[in-house]
Amino acid sequence: MNKHKENDSFSDLKPFEKILVIVSLILLVVLALSFIIGIFFFGFAGLFHIFGVHYESIQSLILFAVVYFIVALILDFLSILLFGLLSTYITNKFKLFVTRMILDCLFSWIALHTVDDVMESITIPLMTEIVVVIVFFIIEEAFENKEDKKE
């Protein structure tokens, strides 16, 4: 009396099959994370190459990207909190957009400039910092979920 294979659970698998499933899932997660990190890293490398930013080595670029990501994550949280507080007082959609743009660009620039100042292996000119921050904002705005904007 065989039951349908559709009702099999993980505990019903043989040890080799369990190992195969676990390794496959771990590999899938590692590949997904590697893809995301790769896009982030090559995005920085591409922008830096376009704007002529000088860095000593690939390791310093990787370290810069990681440190910037951590600092920007913290400052982005603060920016979201501040925008949430200010948005209750602003009713005009255009003013709301400009306020969000200013806050987002300001906090992103603070993160970028801070990491640039701390790391001596990378030198980013001030105008390049400002252009990169604006490009980041435009990219973020372009990929933002359109349903969120309607609310």
N, C-alpha and C positions, 0 to 999 in steps of 0.2 A: 504494500500500500504506500505508494509514493505520493507525497504532497507536491503541489506545484512548487517549482523553483522560486516563484515570486515571493513566497512567504519565508524564504531562508533569511536568517539574520546573521550578523557578524559572529555570534557565538556558535553558530552551527558550522562555520567554515573549518577546514582542516588547518593545522598550524602553518603550513607553507602558504596557504591562501591568505591567512591572516597577516603574515609578514609581508606578502606581496601587496595587500591592500594598504597597510600602514606605510610601507616604503613609497608606494605610489602617491599617497596623500601628502607625505612629507615633501616629496620631489615636486609635486604640483605647487605647494605653498612656497617652497624655495624659489622655483622658477617665477612665480607671480611677484614675489618680493624683489627678486633680482631685476625683473623687467621694470618695476616702478623705480627702483634705485638707479638703474641704468638710464632711464629717461631723465630723471632728475640730474644725474651727473653729466650726461651728454648735453643736456640743456644748458647747464652752467658752462661746460667746456665750449659749446658752440657760441653762446653769447660772449664769453670772454675772448674767444678767437676773433669774432666779428668786431668787437670794440677795442682790440689790441691790449687787453689786460695781460700783465706780465706775472707769471708764477714760476717758481723754481722747479717744481716737479709735479708729476701726477699725484703723488702722495699728498702734497700740500693742497692740491686742488680738491682731492677727496676729503681731506680734513676740513678744508674751508666749507665744502658743501654740507658736511655732517654738522659742524658747529653752527653754520648759518641756519640749517633746518631746525635745530634745537632752540636757538635764540629766537628765530622768527615764529616758531610755534608758541612760545611763551608770550611774545609781544603781540601776536595775532589774537590770542585769547584776551589780552588787555584791550586791544583795539575793538574787539567785538563787544566787550562789556561797555566801553566808553560810547560806542555808537548806539548801543541799546539804550543807554541813559539819554543821549542827545536826541535820539529819534522820537522820543515822546514829546519833545518841544517843537519839532519841525513837521509841518503838514504839507508843504510844497514838495512834490516829487523830485523836481530838479534840484532844489536845495538839499534834499535828502541824499540824492546821488552825489552831489558835489561834496557834501560832508563826509560821506562814506569813502569817496575817492581820496580826499585829503587825509583822513585818518589812516586809511589802508596804506597809502603811499608813504606817509610820515613814519608809521611804525615799521614798515618794511625797510625804509631807508635807514632808520635807527639801527635795525638789526644788521643790515648789510655794512653800514659804516663802522659799527662797533666791531664786527668780526674782522673787517679789513684793517682797522687800527690795531687790533690785538695780534693778528697774524702778520709777521714781518715778511713771510715768504710770498705774499701776494700783494700787489700794488694796484689799486683801482682808482683812477682819477675821479674827482668829485662829479663831473658832468656825466661820466659813464655810470656812476652809482645812480644818479637821478634818472637817466634814460632806462637803465635796467629795471628800476623800481616801477617806472611807468609801463614798461613792456610787461612786467609781471602782472600789474593791475589789469591791463588790457586782456591778457591771456586768461586771467581769472574771470573777468567779466564775460568773455566770449564763451567760456565753458560752464558758466553758472547755469543751474537748472532754471529754465524759463518759467516753470510752474511756481517757483518760489517768488518770482518777480510779480506775479499777478495778485498775490495776497497782500 
